[in-house]
Amino acid sequence: MFMEPERGQQQNWKPLHLGIYFVRILGLLISLLDISWIHRLSWEKLLEDCFLRHSLCLQF
């Protein structure tokens, strides 16, 4: 009644399963690093632009 998986399927299942999780976790980490990097750069750029505009306005 219980059907055993074929030998090829049994050997390939675990590495494939772990590979899928590894790729998903790696993609998630890369996307989180990209978001934090872009967020930090945009805030620094925004603060720089505000400071430069404010200092230019005070000169006139």
Buried (B, 14 or more C-beta within 10 A) or exposed (E): EEEEEEEEEEEEEEEEEEEEEEEEEEEEEEEEEEEEEEEEEEEEEEEEEEEEEEEEEEEE
